[in-house]
Amino acid sequence: MAVSKTELFEEVLQQRASLFKTLAHPARLQILQFLAETKTCISGDISDCLPLSRTTVNQHLKELKDSGLIQGHIEGVKTNYCLDYNKVDELKKILSEFLNEIEIPENFCCK
């Protein structure tokens, strides 16, 4: 049986990569930013606030929901989308830990 190349790496690196991959699209970042700025759950069509089609926005919402960064609760015919602040806080910690593991030499000079 073939082994996925990602399986060759530690579980923690796989989890980080998956989460970072979710952030690797400007539409997803804009959705997160929009939800953070509104400070409330959004009911209705988020695509009205983005330069993308409803179908494309829904695909990005699914990726964000699958990663746990947002929650979607169905109420009638609409879905309310909210940031999952616990997961966002966890993401901040993961990113901070990851960047802190990268030591920059004292005499670092970029040419």
Secondary structure, DSSP 8 states (H G I E B T S, - for coil): ----GGGGS-HHHHHHHHHHHHTSSHHHHHHHHHHHHHTS-EES-GGGGSSS-HHHHHHHHHHHHHHTSEEEEEETTEEEEEE-HHHHHHHHHHHHHHHHTS---TT----
